[in-house]
Amino acid sequence: MPFQSIEPRRLYRQIADQIRGLIRSGEFPAGARLPPERDLAKQLGVSRPSVREALIALEVEGLVAVRIGSGIYVMGPGVKNGESELTGTVHAEAGPFELLRARYVIESECAALAAKSVKKAQLAAIEDALGQMQRELDDDSQPLGGDRMFHLRIAEATGNGALVAVVKMLWEERTGPLYKQLEDHYDSPALWISAMAEHRAVLKAITARDPAAARSAMQRHLNQAYKRFSTGWDTLH
């Protein structure tokens, strides 16, 4: 297989560039199935999450289709003389796993600071956001509005405007095409039931004004999200 080793520090877009080039050169024609994610990671010398981010970017562009339990299939060569319509947008984004790690660092400390300084009205606002999440779930919708609001309300409870701005920026990435495409492959009632329980644990720790517990609860929530999205596509149905 004519893959070239990629330095681990490279971003998912370099991996996507190489796979895209092989598709456009005819190495993988339309309808062909790409090697399994595990094999791609080994041949490219990178982690499976990095390969997954690259494949998701290519899926957003329309070059490949991820069929859970079956494989990754080439849809077509795409635009040969220039970028696809979505490529510029996709390449501007952080990868989903990269984003989760950034959120782990920032939002865990936000939770700890909120537990120290949260005011009664701010606590009520966090509770309201969690209630919105539950209502959205009850309506069989993805509770993304309530989810975003929950995390923003925690950032606001720190009293630090810079942290609020950072969390808003992270959530703009969180609702971008790459993250949403990855999330759609894993979306299920069970996922959101688990996520709701994790959010309640964060709220409980903030209500108790326990910074260490709040930090730990947020870290656990974001680690679980990372693990959920790391489940092999071949094990999903």
C-alpha positions as CSV (number, residue, x, y, z in Angstrom):
1,M,0.0,0.0,0.0
2,P,1.6,3.3,-1.1
3,F,1.2,5.2,2.2
4,Q,3.9,7.3,3.6
5,S,4.7,7.5,7.3
6,I,3.2,10.6,9.0
7,E,4.8,12.3,12.0
8,P,2.6,11.8,15.1
9,R,2.6,15.5,15.7
10,R,0.8,16.1,12.3
11,L,-2.8,17.0,12.4
12,Y,-5.7,15.0,10.9
13,R,-5.8,17.1,7.8
14,Q,-2.4,15.8,6.7
15,I,-3.7,12.3,6.9
16,A,-6.8,13.3,5.0
17,D,-4.7,15.0,2.4
18,Q,-2.8,11.7,1.8
19,I,-5.9,9.5,1.6
20,R,-7.6,12.1,-0.6
21,G,-4.6,12.0,-3.0
22,L,-4.8,8.3,-3.2
23,I,-8.5,8.4,-4.0
24,R,-8.0,11.0,-6.7
25,S,-5.1,9.1,-8.2
26,G,-7.3,6.1,-8.7
27,E,-5.6,3.9,-6.0
28,F,-9.1,3.7,-4.4
29,P,-11.8,4.0,-7.1
30,A,-15.4,4.9,-6.4
31,G,-17.1,2.0,-4.6
32,A,-13.9,0.6,-3.2
33,R,-13.6,-0.1,0.5
34,L,-10.6,1.5,2.3
35,P,-8.5,-0.6,4.6
36,P,-9.8,-0.9,8.2
37,E,-9.2,2.0,10.5
38,R,-6.7,-0.1,12.5
39,D,-4.7,-0.9,9.4
40,L,-4.7,2.6,8.2
41,A,-3.3,3.8,11.6
42,K,-0.6,1.2,11.5
43,Q,0.4,2.0,7.9
44,L,0.4,5.7,8.4
45,G,2.2,5.5,11.8
46,V,-0.5,7.5,13.7
47,S,-3.2,6.9,16.3
48,R,-6.6,5.5,15.5
49,P,-8.3,8.7,16.7
50,S,-6.2,10.8,14.3
51,V,-7.3,8.4,11.4
52,R,-10.9,8.7,12.5
53,E,-10.8,12.5,12.5
54,A,-9.3,12.4,8.9
55,L,-12.0,10.0,7.7
56,I,-14.7,12.1,9.2
57,A,-13.3,15.2,7.4
58,L,-13.3,13.2,4.2
59,E,-16.9,12.1,4.9
60,V,-18.0,15.7,5.4
61,E,-16.4,16.5,2.0
62,G,-18.4,13.7,0.4
63,L,-15.3,11.7,-0.6
64,V,-16.1,8.6,1.6
65,A,-19.0,7.1,3.5
66,V,-18.6,5.5,6.9
67,R,-21.0,2.5,7.1
68,I,-21.0,1.3,10.6
69,G,-20.3,-2.4,10.9
70,S,-19.3,-2.6,7.2
71,G,-16.4,-0.3,6.5
72,I,-15.4,3.0,4.9
73,Y,-16.3,3.3,1.2
74,V,-15.0,5.7,-1.5
75,M,-17.9,7.7,-2.9
76,G,-15.9,9.4,-5.7
77,P,-12.7,11.3,-6.5
78,G,-14.1,14.7,-5.5
79,V,-12.9,17.9,-7.1
80,K,-9.4,17.4,-8.6
81,N,-8.5,21.0,-9.5
82,G,-9.1,22.8,-6.2
83,E,-10.7,22.1,-2.9
84,S,-14.2,20.9,-2.3
85,E,-16.8,23.4,-1.0
86,L,-16.5,22.1,2.6
87,T,-12.7,21.6,2.7
88,G,-11.8,25.1,3.8
89,T,-14.3,25.0,6.6
90,V,-13.3,21.6,7.8
91,H,-9.6,22.4,7.7
92,A,-10.2,25.4,9.9
93,E,-11.5,23.2,12.7
94,A,-9.8,21.4,15.4
95,G,-10.2,17.7,15.3
96,P,-13.0,16.3,17.5
97,F,-10.5,14.4,19.8
98,E,-8.2,17.4,20.0
99,L,-11.3,19.5,20.9
100,L,-12.3,17.1,23.7
101,R,-8.8,17.3,25.2
102,A,-8.9,21.1,25.1
103,R,-12.3,21.0,26.8
104,Y,-11.0,18.6,29.4
105,V,-8.3,21.2,30.4
106,I,-10.5,24.3,30.3
107,E,-13.9,23.1,31.4
108,S,-12.6,21.0,34.3
109,E,-11.1,24.1,35.9
110,C,-14.2,26.1,35.1
111,A,-16.2,23.6,37.1
112,A,-13.8,23.9,40.0
113,L,-13.8,27.7,40.0
114,A,-17.6,27.7,39.7
115,A,-17.9,25.5,42.8
116,K,-15.9,28.2,44.6
117,S,-17.7,31.3,43.5
118,V,-21.1,30.3,42.2
119,K,-24.0,32.6,43.2
120,K,-27.5,31.5,43.9
121,A,-28.9,32.9,40.6
122,Q,-26.0,31.3,38.6
123,L,-26.7,27.9,40.2
124,A,-30.3,28.2,39.3
125,A,-29.3,29.0,35.7
126,I,-27.1,25.8,35.6
127,E,-30.0,23.8,36.9
128,D,-32.3,25.4,34.3
129,A,-29.9,24.4,31.5
130,L,-29.9,20.8,32.8
131,G,-33.7,20.9,32.8
132,Q,-33.6,22.1,29.2
133,M,-31.4,19.1,28.3
134,Q,-33.9,16.7,29.9
135,R,-36.9,18.3,28.0
136,E,-35.0,18.1,24.7
137,L,-34.3,14.4,25.4
138,D,-38.0,13.8,26.4
139,D,-38.9,15.3,22.9
140,D,-36.6,12.7,21.3
141,S,-34.2,15.4,20.2
142,Q,-30.4,15.7,20.6
143,P,-30.2,18.0,23.7
144,L,-27.5,20.1,22.2
145,G,-29.1,23.5,23.1
146,G,-29.3,22.6,26.8
147,D,-25.9,20.9,26.7
148,R,-24.2,24.1,25.3
149,M,-26.1,26.2,27.8
150,F,-25.1,24.0,30.8
151,H,-21.4,24.4,30.0
152,L,-21.7,28.1,29.3
153,R,-23.5,28.7,32.6
154,I,-20.7,27.0,34.5
155,A,-18.2,29.1,32.7
156,E,-20.2,32.2,33.6
157,A,-20.3,31.1,37.2
158,T,-16.4,31.4,37.4
159,G,-16.8,35.2,37.1
160,N,-14.0,35.2,34.5
161,G,-15.0,36.8,31.2
162,A,-12.0,35.4,29.4
163,L,-12.9,31.8,30.4
164,V,-16.5,32.4,29.1
165,A,-15.1,33.6,25.8
166,V,-12.9,30.5,25.5
167,V,-15.7,28.1,26.3
168,K,-17.9,29.8,23.7
169,M,-15.2,29.4,21.1
170,L,-14.8,25.7,22.0
171,W,-18.5,25.2,21.7
172,E,-18.6,26.8,18.3
173,E,-16.1,24.1,17.2
174,R,-18.2,21.5,19.1
175,T,-21.2,22.3,16.9
176,G,-19.2,22.4,13.7
177,P,-19.5,19.8,10.9
178,L,-16.6,17.6,12.0
179,Y,-17.7,17.0,15.5
180,K,-21.4,16.7,14.5
181,Q,-20.5,14.1,11.8
182,L,-18.6,12.0,14.3
183,E,-21.3,12.3,17.0
184,D,-24.0,11.2,14.5
185,H,-22.3,7.8,14.2
186,Y,-22.5,7.3,17.9
187,D,-25.8,9.0,18.7
188,S,-28.2,6.9,20.7
189,P,-30.6,7.2,23.7
190,A,-28.0,5.2,25.8
191,L,-25.3,7.8,25.1
192,W,-27.4,10.7,26.2
193,I,-28.7,8.9,29.3
194,S,-25.0,8.4,30.3
195,A,-24.2,12.0,29.5
196,M,-27.1,13.3,31.6
197,A,-25.9,11.3,34.6
198,E,-22.5,12.8,34.2
199,H,-23.9,16.3,34.0
200,R,-25.9,15.7,37.1
201,A,-22.7,14.7,38.9
202,V,-21.1,18.0,37.9
203,L,-24.1,20.0,39.1
204,K,-24.2,18.1,42.4
205,A,-20.5,18.9,43.1
206,I,-21.0,22.6,42.2
207,T,-24.1,22.8,44.4
208,A,-22.0,21.3,47.2
209,R,-19.4,23.9,46.6
210,D,-16.7,21.2,46.3
211,P,-14.1,22.3,43.8
212,A,-12.2,19.0,43.7
213,A,-15.3,17.0,43.2
214,A,-16.5,19.4,40.5
215,R,-13.2,19.2,38.6
216,S,-13.2,15.4,38.9
217,A,-16.8,15.1,37.7
218,M,-16.2,17.3,34.6
219,Q,-13.0,15.4,33.8
220,R,-14.9,12.1,34.1
221,H,-17.6,13.4,31.8
222,L,-15.2,14.6,29.1
223,N,-13.1,11.4,29.4
224,Q,-16.2,9.3,28.9
225,A,-17.1,11.3,25.8
226,Y,-13.6,10.6,24.5
227,K,-14.0,6.9,25.2
228,R,-17.5,6.8,23.6
229,F,-16.1,8.3,20.4
230,S,-13.1,5.9,20.5
231,T,-15.2,2.8,20.2
232,G,-14.4,1.0,16.9
233,W,-16.8,1.5,14.1
234,D,-16.8,-2.2,13.4
235,T,-18.3,-2.9,16.9
236,L,-21.3,-0.5,16.4
237,H,-24.6,-1.4,14.8
